Amino acid sequence: MSLEEKHRNHGTQRIQAIMHIGMGVFYIIIGILVIYVKYFGTMGLPTGVAYVLGTLMLAYGIFRIWRGSTWLKMLKRQR
């Protein structure tokens, strides 16, 4: 693998890691909104389903942020 290909792969992996973090934030916001909106009774989902869905989205968002930050740290160590 040439040096140019290696830098191109690092750029692509960095963009993927940043996308993981961005999508994690998005999932956390949506999870909070599902729980918040259900708390005030303006959503048509049953209460249990809304809380489970919101909690799962929060957990998945935290996982995506963790995976993206771990990936960025790994890329910095490889340089």
Secondary structure, DSSP 8 states (H G I E B T S, - for coil): --HHHHHHHHHHHHHHHHHHHHHHHHHHHHHHHHHHHHHTT-SSS-HHHHHHHHHHHHHHHHHHHHHHHHHHHHHHHH-
